[in-house]
Amino acid sequence: MKFRIINSLIMSGVLSLLMTCWITFINLGSGPDFPQLWMHAWSLAWPPAFMIAFSFGPMVMRLSHKLARTGK
């Protein structure tokens, strides 16, 4: 369980950080307030991203294993 929590925290943190950067840049461009807007978007995105990663992680892992086995 400890591994799942840590893995979900790191994966959701990295993914939400990069995705909010990209989407904030696409929507607003880069300006002097970009870092502040990006961090605000990230602070809103990370909690649900963690819950999604934690909730769906085992199912995604099983599906990935199944697809990897049948893809040989």
Backbone as a printed PyTorch tensor [residue, N CA C, xyz], in Angstrom:
tensor([[[  0.8310,  -1.2000,   0.0000],
         [  0.0000,   0.0000,   0.0000],
         [  0.8700,   1.2570,   0.0000]],

        [[  1.9650,   1.2240,   0.7780],
         [  2.8580,   2.3810,   0.8300],
         [  3.4020,   2.6900,  -0.5610]],

        [[  3.7980,   1.6360,  -1.3030],
         [  4.3000,   1.8270,  -2.6610],
         [  3.2440,   2.4650,  -3.5610]],

        [[  1.9960,   1.9860,  -3.4800],
         [  0.9210,   2.5410,  -4.3160],
         [  0.7080,   4.0140,  -4.0450]],

        [[  0.7430,   4.4190,  -2.7870],
         [  0.5410,   5.8330,  -2.4400],
         [  1.6840,   6.6780,  -2.9740]],

        [[  2.9240,   6.2290,  -2.7370],
         [  4.0810,   6.9940,  -3.2110],
         [  4.1000,   7.0560,  -4.7320]],

        [[  3.8570,   5.9220,  -5.3780],
         [  3.8340,   5.8850,  -6.8440],
         [  2.7500,   6.8040,  -7.3960]],

        [[  1.5770,   6.7720,  -6.8090],
         [  0.4790,   7.6240,  -7.2710],
         [  0.7850,   9.1040,  -7.0490]],

        [[  1.4070,   9.4330,  -5.9300],
         [  1.7850,  10.8240,  -5.6650],
         [  2.7820,  11.3370,  -6.6940]],

        [[  3.8140,  10.5430,  -6.9470],
         [  4.8470,  10.9750,  -7.8920],
         [  4.2960,  11.0330,  -9.3120]],

        [[  3.6250,   9.9850,  -9.7410],
         [  3.1050,   9.9490, -11.1100],
         [  2.0940,  11.0640, -11.3530]],

        [[  1.1660,  11.2460, -10.4380],
         [  0.1590,  12.2960, -10.6190],
         [  0.7890,  13.6770, -10.5230]],

        [[  1.7830,  13.8330,  -9.6610],
         [  2.4540,  15.1230,  -9.5300],
         [  3.1800,  15.5190, -10.7960]],

        [[  3.9550,  14.5960, -11.3400],
         [  4.7140,  14.8790, -12.5660],
         [  3.7670,  15.1130, -13.7380]],

        [[  2.8100,  14.2300, -13.9080],
         [  1.8860,  14.3540, -15.0390],
         [  1.0670,  15.6360, -14.9660]],

        [[  0.5160,  15.9390, -13.7910],
         [ -0.2880,  17.1630, -13.6730],
         [  0.5790,  18.4120, -13.8010]],

        [[  1.8190,  18.3660, -13.3240],
         [  2.7240,  19.5050, -13.4690],
         [  2.9890,  19.8070, -14.9440]],

        [[  3.3260,  18.7700, -15.6980],
         [  3.6400,  18.9700, -17.1180],
         [  2.4100,  19.3200, -17.9460]],

        [[  1.2950,  18.6610, -17.6640],
         [  0.0820,  18.9420, -18.4360],
         [ -0.4620,  20.3430, -18.1540]],

        [[ -0.4440,  20.7790, -16.8960],
         [ -0.9320,  22.1250, -16.6050],
         [ -0.0100,  23.1760, -17.1920]],

        [[  1.2990,  22.8870, -17.2470],
         [  2.2280,  23.8130, -17.9100],
         [  1.8500,  23.9660, -19.3810]],

        [[  1.6690,  22.8430, -20.0420],
         [  1.3590,  22.8590, -21.4760],
         [  0.0160,  23.5450, -21.7570]],

        [[ -1.0130,  23.1910, -21.0310],
         [ -2.3430,  23.7490, -21.2750],
         [ -2.3960,  25.2310, -20.9010]],

        [[ -1.7360,  25.6100, -19.8150],
         [ -1.6910,  27.0250, -19.4380],
         [ -0.9740,  27.8300, -20.5160]],

        [[  0.1140,  27.2920, -21.0290],
         [  0.8630,  27.9720, -22.0980],
         [  0.0200,  28.0950, -23.3650]],

        [[ -0.6530,  27.0270, -23.7490],
         [ -1.4960,  27.0650, -24.9540],
         [ -2.6160,  28.0960, -24.7970]],

        [[ -3.2530,  28.1090, -23.6450],
         [ -4.3960,  28.9970, -23.4380],
         [ -4.0120,  30.4560, -23.2060]],

        [[ -2.8950,  30.6960, -22.5170],
         [ -2.5780,  32.0600, -22.0950],
         [ -1.2640,  32.5930, -22.6500]],

        [[ -0.4350,  31.7350, -23.2090],
         [  0.8760,  32.1530, -23.6710],
         [  1.8010,  32.4070, -22.4950]],

        [[  3.0200,  32.8020, -22.8280],
         [  3.9780,  33.0740, -21.7530],
         [  3.9920,  34.5670, -21.4770]],

        [[  3.8290,  34.9030, -20.2580],
         [  3.8530,  36.2910, -19.8270],
         [  4.4770,  36.3570, -18.4550]],

        [[  4.5700,  37.5390, -17.9110],
         [  5.2010,  37.6640, -16.5960],
         [  4.4570,  36.9270, -15.4840]],

        [[  3.1600,  36.7190, -15.6590],
         [  2.3880,  36.0290, -14.6290],
         [  2.2120,  34.5370, -14.9150]],

        [[  2.8990,  34.0320, -15.9450],
         [  2.7620,  32.6240, -16.3150],
         [  3.0740,  31.6740, -15.1550]],

        [[  4.2150,  31.8220, -14.4600],
         [  4.4990,  30.8700, -13.3690],
         [  3.4060,  30.8450, -12.2940]],

        [[  2.8800,  32.0040, -11.9480],
         [  1.8310,  32.0660, -10.9310],
         [  0.5570,  31.3740, -11.4200]],

        [[  0.1740,  31.6230, -12.6690],
         [ -1.0220,  30.9900, -13.2320],
         [ -0.8340,  29.4780, -13.3570]],

        [[  0.3640,  29.0690, -13.7530],
         [  0.6610,  27.6470, -13.8960],
         [  0.5800,  26.9450, -12.5400]],

        [[  1.1940,  27.5410, -11.5250],
         [  1.1770,  26.9160, -10.2020],
         [ -0.2350,  26.8630,  -9.6140]],

        [[ -1.0400,  27.8700,  -9.9510],
         [ -2.4320,  27.8350,  -9.5000],
         [ -3.1730,  26.6740, -10.1640]],

        [[ -2.9840,  26.5320, -11.4800],
         [ -3.6190,  25.4300, -12.2050],
         [ -3.1410,  24.0860, -11.6630]],

        [[ -1.8500,  23.9890, -11.3630],
         [ -1.3090,  22.7350, -10.8530],
         [ -1.8790,  22.4060,  -9.4740]],

        [[ -2.0180,  23.4240,  -8.6320],
         [ -2.5580,  23.1730,  -7.2900],
         [ -4.0020,  22.6750,  -7.3480]],

        [[ -4.7140,  23.0640,  -8.3890],
         [ -6.0820,  22.5700,  -8.5610],
         [ -6.1180,  21.1830,  -9.2010]],

        [[ -5.1330,  20.8910, -10.0530],
         [ -5.1420,  19.6380, -10.8100],
         [ -4.5510,  18.4570, -10.0460]],

        [[ -3.5680,  18.7080,  -9.1770],
         [ -2.8710,  17.5860,  -8.5560],
         [ -3.7550,  16.7320,  -7.6480]],

        [[ -4.5700,  17.2960,  -6.7690],
         [ -5.3830,  16.4200,  -5.9070],
         [ -6.2920,  15.4500,  -6.6740]],

        [[ -7.0610,  15.9190,  -7.6740],
         [ -7.8680,  14.9270,  -8.3930],
         [ -7.0110,  13.9700,  -9.2240]],

        [[ -5.8720,  14.4560,  -9.7260],
         [ -4.9820,  13.5620, -10.4760],
         [ -4.4740,  12.4420,  -9.5750]],

        [[ -4.1530,  12.7780,  -8.3160],
         [ -3.7100,  11.7450,  -7.3750],
         [ -4.8220,  10.7330,  -7.1270]],

        [[ -6.0240,  11.2110,  -6.8920],
         [ -7.1400,  10.2970,  -6.6190],
         [ -7.4040,   9.3820,  -7.8170]],

        [[ -7.3140,   9.9380,  -9.0180],
         [ -7.5160,   9.1310, -10.2260],
         [ -6.4060,   8.1020, -10.3680]],

        [[ -5.1440,   8.5400, -10.2000],
         [ -4.0100,   7.6100, -10.3240],
         [ -4.0920,   6.5110,  -9.2730]],

        [[ -4.4470,   6.8680,  -8.0570],
         [ -4.5400,   5.8820,  -6.9850],
         [ -5.6970,   4.9150,  -7.2280]],

        [[ -6.8310,   5.4340,  -7.6810],
         [ -8.0220,   4.5990,  -7.8840],
         [ -7.9020,   3.6800,  -9.0920]],

        [[ -7.3700,   4.2000, -10.1820],
         [ -7.3230,   3.4340, -11.4240],
         [ -5.9870,   2.7370, -11.6610]],

        [[ -4.9870,   3.0240, -10.8270],
         [ -3.6600,   2.4480, -11.0080],
         [ -3.6410,   0.9370, -11.1100]],

        [[ -4.2660,   0.2170, -10.1780],
         [ -4.2400,  -1.2480, -10.2630],
         [ -4.8980,  -1.7860, -11.5450]],

        [[ -6.0030,  -1.1800, -11.9440],
         [ -6.6840,  -1.6140, -13.1600],
         [ -5.8080,  -1.3570, -14.3920]],

        [[ -5.1790,  -0.2080, -14.4420],
         [ -4.3020,   0.1270, -15.5650],
         [ -3.1000,  -0.8140, -15.5950]],

        [[ -2.5660,  -1.1420, -14.4290],
         [ -1.4300,  -2.0580, -14.3570],
         [ -1.8170,  -3.4360, -14.8760]],

        [[ -2.9870,  -3.9390, -14.4660],
         [ -3.4470,  -5.2510, -14.9520],
         [ -3.6490,  -5.2300, -16.4600]],

        [[ -4.2760,  -4.1750, -16.9690],
         [ -4.5000,  -4.0630, -18.4090],
         [ -3.1730,  -3.9900, -19.1550]],

        [[ -2.2330,  -3.2330, -18.6210],
         [ -0.9170,  -3.1210, -19.2590],
         [ -0.2120,  -4.4680, -19.3170]],

        [[ -0.2730,  -5.2220, -18.2110],
         [  0.3300,  -6.5610, -18.2070],
         [ -0.3500,  -7.4630, -19.2350]],

        [[ -1.6560,  -7.3960, -19.2990],
         [ -2.3930,  -8.2290, -20.2500],
         [ -2.0310,  -7.8560, -21.6850]],

        [[ -1.9890,  -6.5710, -21.9960],
         [ -1.6430,  -6.1370, -23.3580],
         [ -0.2090,  -6.4720, -23.7110]],

        [[  0.6870,  -6.3810, -22.7360],
         [  2.0970,  -6.6920, -22.9970],
         [  2.2750,  -8.1760, -23.2810]],

        [[  1.5330,  -9.0200, -22.5840],
         [  1.6260, -10.4680, -22.8080],
         [  1.0590, -10.8560, -24.1510]],

        [[ -0.0670, -10.2520, -24.5580],
         [ -0.7020, -10.6290, -25.8120],
         [ -0.0560,  -9.9470, -26.9990]],

        [[  0.7620,  -8.9420, -26.7500],
         [  1.3920,  -8.2140, -27.8510],
         [  2.6740,  -8.8430, -28.3540]],

        [[  3.1110,  -9.9710, -27.7550],
         [  4.3810, -10.6030, -28.1690],
         [  4.2100, -11.4050, -29.4160]]])
